[in-house]
Amino acid sequence: MNTHKDVSQTLKLLKGKHILITGTTGFVGKVMLEKIMRTIPDIGGVYLLIRGSKKHINAESRFANEIATSSVFEFLKLNTPEYFNDFCHSKVHCISGEITEHQFGLPRVEFRQLASKVDAVVNCAASVNFREELDRALNINTISLRNIIEMSDLAGNVPVIQVSTCYVNGFNEGHIHETVTVPRHADIPRHKEGYFEVGNLIEELEFKISQTKAKYSGKALKRELIDLGIREANAYGWNDTYTFTKWLGEQLLLKSLRGYSLTLLRPSIIESTLREPSPGWIEGVKVADAILLAYAKEKVSFFPGKRSGVIDVIPADLVSNSILLSLAEQFKNPGNQHIYQCCSGSANPLTLGAFIDHLMAEAKENHGSYDKLFLRQPRKPFIAVNRKLFSAITLCLSVILSVISQTLVKLGMKRGLKARRNLDAAMALSTVFSFYTEPNYIFHNNKLLDLAKRMGSADQALFPVDSNAINWETYLRKVHMAGLNCYALKGRKQTNHLPSAVVINTTQEQAA
């Protein structure tokens, strides 16, 4: 399947290994699974933990209908269809389970049997909602990791690769390196080995959740749990519930797996693939795309942001390669803990200003090439303004439009409603994403790049992780936007309404 198998350390180290993977119904999980299939034919097998759904009640059905049918496997299906089918039937093992339930919701004997078969665990599953209810985010991103820990322990302390996020660094500023994150605001006890003792904090959060559930129900309960998550996250030094609960999960793993093989792999803002399996492959709308789509649909013409700030974007295939390299390293030198950041900010920075300029230039010159992305050439510029100025402008406009809209509605006219909706869209996007568009940090990944060098030239070619390979103008204008139009918006009717995913999706995977 490739020309590097005789010299690649990664291929040798993963030969015959059986890997338990969570989150393969998500974006990065699919990219990684495809990479394994295409480049590591000698892997022993992959065990996929997949939750059943209303439409597909078990893992096998969901794999067959939601994963195996994905366009991410198009290259394999077209070029080596027999190999793809054989791999799916002989090396893919689907496990129907729920990551948040004790022992994945499996009978104890089945959980132990699974542990006896696996050589490593790669956890890609997560709640990817920035404004998730606190109980759900805590269960998926933090407490569920106790099942991962128990699986590793029963399997013989096998390696665990936890896909986290660079944004566990929260409100910290400046140059952010590959180390345990120290909370910006909170005084949380720290163990002499470096991790933070979060057991009591988790209990406090669970108590506050139970109090909230006792007072509210229905939609009011959901709103209160969302607000509770944001308040608690902000109080301890994080911008949202997602990043807060991912940090808590890191601490659980660092404590429980100390002395064993653990890698925390932190990607930044994950976007469409750079090269593999095809340039621009993407699934769903990600962080940067929310703003892009708002501009393309002419919903937003100004947004809080710092043009000079580095918006840290990383293609999904580089993330997938980082996971596999770090997994191979744990087989080569077991018993160590590593933290790697898969990012571009320090090596090949992309500023928000450059991102906006490339977007507007492509829209101006080639909007007709993107039938699903652009309804027409956007008529207004896209301007990044200071957050305080943005808040002042939107507040004034909100008051004015409220008065105008009420008057027009009384007169039977609806013209003012569109402007009101557009302002609401801008404000909603600001609430969720302004933290990422006014960055006060630079993420570094020297340790990840050193890992790639240690693994050798063959692995650097087969599993590239260096963001210096990205030409941002070419990637954004000719790869990413084309990928959005082809994959993320495929089958979507042209409409003036933004997809609901715009205000909830982030960088990681849905819980599988």
N, C-alpha and C positions, 0 to 999 in steps of 0.2 A: 504493500500500500504506500510505501514511501522509500526514499533513497537514503535515509539516515539511520535505519534500524540497526545496522551493524556497529555504529559508533555512538549512538545516542545513549547517554546514561539513563535518561528518563524511561526510554523504552525497555531497557534491560531491567531496571528496578521495578517497573510495573508489570513485567511479564509474569503471567500466572496469578496475579493478585486479584482478590475479590473485594470490590469496593461497594459499601453501602452509601447511596447518595439520596439526599432529600432535596426537594425543591425543583425537580426536573419538569414540572408543569410551568415553571417560570422561565424568564428570558435567559439568564446566565446558565441555568441548569441545562437548558436545551443546547446552547452553544457548546458547553463542556461535553455533554453526552455525544454530540455529533463529532467533536474533536477526538474523543476516545475511540469511537467507531472507526473513524477514517484513518487515524494514525497509530493506534495501539491495538492491532488485531490479535496480538498474543496475550492480551489481558485475560485473566481467568474468568471474570464475569462482573456484572454490575447488578446490584440489588437496589431497586428503586422503591422507596417508601412513598406511596401515593394514596391520598385520601379519596374515597369514593365520593361521587357527587349525585345530585338528583337525576342527572341525565345518564351518568355512567356509575353504576353502583359499586364497582370494585376496581382494583388497580389495573387488572388486565384490560378491562374495557376502556378505562380512561387512557391508558397508554396507547392502545390501538387506535383510538379515535381522536385524541387530543395531542399526543406527543409524536407518535410514528407518522402521523399525517402532516406534520408541520413542514413548511417549505424550507426549514433549515436543513432538512435531509435531502433536498432536491438533487444536490451534486451526487451523493451516494446512489440515490435511486436511478439516476440517469446513466451513471458511469459503471456502477457495480451493483446492479439490482439483486443478483443472487447472493452476493456477499452481505448486503444490507439485510435481506430477509433471513439469511442464516444466522447472522449476529443477533437479530431480534429474537429468534426462536431458541438459540442455543446459549446465548450469553447474557441476555436480559432477563432478570428475575423480578417480577412485580410483587410487591408486598402491600396488601391492603391494610393501611393503618393511619392513625392520626397522631401527629408529632406531639400534640399537647396532652394526650391521654397517657396515663401511667403505662410504661413499657409499650408505647405506641398503640395502646388499645388491643394488643395481641394477648392471647392466652400465655401464661408464663412459660409453658413448655415451648411454644413457638418462638417466643422472644429469645429464649436460651438457644434454641436451634439456630436461629438467625445469627446470634452472636458467635456460635461455633464455626460459622462459614465465612465471616468477613475478616479481612485483613486491615481495613481502615474505614473511617467514616468521613464523608464530606458533607457538611451541612450548609445547603444553600437556601433552606426554607426560612421565610420571615414574613411578617406583616409589613407591607411596603407603604402603608398609609401614614403620611406625616401627621394627620389629625385623627388617629385611631382612638377608639375608646380605650381607656387605660387598662381595663381588665383583659381585653383581647390582646393588646400589644404586649403586656406583661407576660401573659401565658405563652404566646408564640415566640417572642424574641428573648425571653429570659428563662422562665420556669421550665419550658420544654427542654432546655439544655440538660436538665437533670436526667432525662431519658438518654440523651447522647452520651453523657458521662457514664451511666450505668451500662450502656451497650459496649462502650470502650473497655470498661472494667471487666465485664463478663467475657469479652472476646480476648482478654489477655493483655489489657492496656495497649490496644492497637492505636495507631495515630489518628488524631482528629484534626481535620481542617475546617475551621469555622469561617464562613464568609461573613464578614462584618461590614463596616463602612468607615471611611476616613472621617466621617462627620460625628463619630463618637467623641471627637475632640471638642464638640460643643462650642461654647463661647470663648474658648482659648484663642489667642491671637498670635500672630508672628509666624515664625518658622516651626512647623509641626513635623516632628520626626517619628520614626517607627519605635515607639516606646509605649509603656502603659500610660494611659491618659489620666492626668490629675484633674479632678473637677475644678472648675473655675470659681464656683461660689460656695460649695458645701464643705463642711468639716466632717468627712466620712473617715472612720478609722482605717489606717493603712497598715498592712502586715509588713514585717521586716523583709519578706521576700518580694515585696513590690505591689502585690494586688491589694484591692480594697475590700474590706469586710462589709458586704452588702446584705447579709442575712437579715439583720434587724430592719434595715431600710425596706426590704421587700415585704416583711411582715407589716410594717407601718402602712405601706401602700395598699396591701390587701385589706387591712382594717378600714382604711378610708374608702376603698371600693365597696366593702360590705355596708358601711354607713350610708353611702350614696344610694345603693340598691334598696336599702330599707326605706328611703325617703321618696324615691321617684320610680316611675315605671314608663314603659312605652317610649315615645319619641323624646320626652323630657329626660328620661334616664340616659338615653344615648347622648344627648347634648351635655348633660352634667358630667358623664364619664369622659367625654372629649375634653371638656373644659378642665376637669380635674387633672387629666394627663398633661395638658399644656402648663397648668399652674405648677405642678410638681416638677416637671422638666425644667421650667424656667428657674424655679427656686434653687435647684441643685446645679444649674450651670449648662443647661442644654436648650436648644431652640425649639425642639418638638419632642413628642412622645416616642417617635420612632428611634431617634438617635439616643435618647435617654435609656430606653429599654435594651437597645443593642449594647450599650456600655455596661449595663448591669449584667447582661449575659456574658460579656467578656470576663468580668470579675469572677463569676461562678466557675467558668472554665479554668481560669488561671489558678484558682484556689484548689479545685477538686482534682485537676490533672497536673499539679506541680510534680516535677520529677519524671513526667511521662511525655509522650510525643504529642505536642500541640502546636498548631500554627494558626494565628489570627491573621486572616488575609483581608485587608481593608481596601476596597476599591473606592474611587471618588464617584463622580457622576457617570454612570455607565450609559453609553449610547451605542449606536449601530456599529457593526463590525467594520474593521479597517480593511481586511482582506478575506478572512475565512469565516464560513465556508464560501461566501461570496461577499464582495464589498457592499456595505450598506444594509446587511440583513438586520432587521429589528422586529420586535414584537411589542406592540403597545406604545403608549406615549410616555416618554420619560421626562425628567426634570427640565432640561433645556428645551425640549419640544413643546412644553406647555406654553412657554412664552412665544416660541416660533409660530405655533398654530394660532395663538391669540392675535398676533400681528398679521399672519396670512389671511385670517378671516375678518380682518379689520375691526377687531374688538378692542384692541389696545394700541394707542399711539405713543403713550409715555408710561414709564415704569420705574419703580425705585431701583437704582443700581449705580454702581461705580464703574465708569468706563475703564479706568485704569486697573480695576480689580481683576485678579486671575480667577476665571471660572474654570474649575478643574474638571475637564472632560476626559474620559478614557474609553476607547472602543472595547466592546464586549469580548472580542477574541483575545485581546491582551490580558483581560481578566481571567478568562478560561485557561490560558497558558500559564498564568501565575499560579493558579490553583494546582495544576498538574505538576509544575516544577516543584512547588513546595511539598506536594505529596511525595514525589520521588525522593526529595531530600530527607524526609522523615524515615523512609525505608533505608536510605544510605547511612544516616547517622541518627538512630532512634534515641529517644529519651530527652529531647531538648524542646524548649519552648521558643517560638519565633513570632515576631510581629512584622508583617510586611504591608506596605502601602502601595497599591497599584494605582498610579496617578500620573499626571503630566505637569503639574504646576511648577515644579522646580527645574525639570530638565527641558521642557518645551512648553512654556506658558502660553495660554490663550487668554487674552483679556476680554472682558465683556464688550468693550468697544469694538474690538476686531470681530467678535462673534456677530454683533449687530450689523456692522458694515458689510461683512460677507453675506449675511442674510438679505439685506436690502439690495445689494448689488445683483445677487442672483435673481431676486424677485423682479427687479427692474429689467434685467436683460433676458431672462429665460422663463418668466412665469408661465408662459404657454406650454412649457414642457412638463408641468406638474398639474395634471388635470384634477387631481383630488386634493392637492395642497392649497392651490390658489384658485379662487373664483374668478379673479381678474388681477391685474397689477394693483397692489396696494397704493392708494392715493395719498396716504399720509406717511411721514417719516416715523421711525421708531426711536424715541428719545429716552435715554436713561437720565433720571434726575435724582438729586439727593433725597433720601428717605423722608426727612422732615418737610422738604418742599413738596414732595408727593402727597404726604398726609395733609398738608395745608390746602393744596389744590383740590384734592378729592373731597375734603370736608366742605369747602365752599361750593363746589359743584354739586355735591350731594344735597345741600340745603336748597340751592337754586332749582335743581331738577325736580326735587320733591314738590316744590310749590308749583312749578310749571306743569308737571305731570298731573297733579290733582286738578288743576284748572282745565287742562285739555281733556281729561277723562270726563269731567262734568259737562264739557261741551260736545262730548261724543267723538273726540279726536284722539288718536293713538300715536301720533308722531313723536311725542315726548317719551314714550315708553322705550323705544329702541335706544335712545341716548342713556336712559336710566339703566337699562340692562347692560350696556357697554361699560358704564362706570362701575356697576356692581361686579362685572367680570374682572376689571382691572383691580378692584379692591380685594376680590377673592384671591386672585393670583398673587397679589402683594402679601396677603396674610400668610400664604403657604410658602412662597418661594423667595421673598425678599432677602432672607438670610443668605441665600446662595448667590444672589446677584450683587450683594454688597460685601464681598469677602474681605476679611482682615487677617488672612492667613495664607501661607504657602505650604503645601504638603510636599514632603521629601520622601524619596524611595531608594536611597542609596543601598540599603540592605537587600532589597529585592534585586537591584541591578547587580550587586555583588554575587547574589545567589546564581543569577543567570551566567555570570562569568565563570563561577566555580563549576557549573554543570558542563561547560565546554562549548565549543563553537557549533557542534552539531545540534545541541539543544537550543542554542541561541537562534539558529536558523529554523528549527522545527517548532519551537515554542517561544517565539519572540515576545518580549514584555516591555521593551524600551520605547517610550513615547516619542523619542527623537525620530522615529520612522514616519511620524505623522506630518504631512504638509497641511496645515489647518485650512488654507483657502481651498485646496483641492478636496480635502475630506468633507468640509462643511457644504461646499457648493455642488460638488459632483458625486459624492458618495453618500453622505448622510441624508441630504434632502431628497435625493433620488430614492434612497431606501425607505424613507418615510412615506413617500408617495406610492411606492410599489408594495410595501409590506404592511406598515402600520395602518395605513388608510385604505387598504385594499377592500373593495366592496362597500365602502362607506359612501352613502349618498351625499352629494354636495349640499351643504346647508350652511346657514349663517350661525348656527348654534355650535358652540364648542362641545366636544365629547366630554362626558362626565369625568373620564379618566384624567383630564387635564389638571384637575385640582386635587387629585389624590395620589397619583403614581409617583414613585421616586426611583431609586437606583437598584433596588434589589428584587427579590422574587416573592410571589404570593406563597403563603404556606401551602405545602402540597399534602 
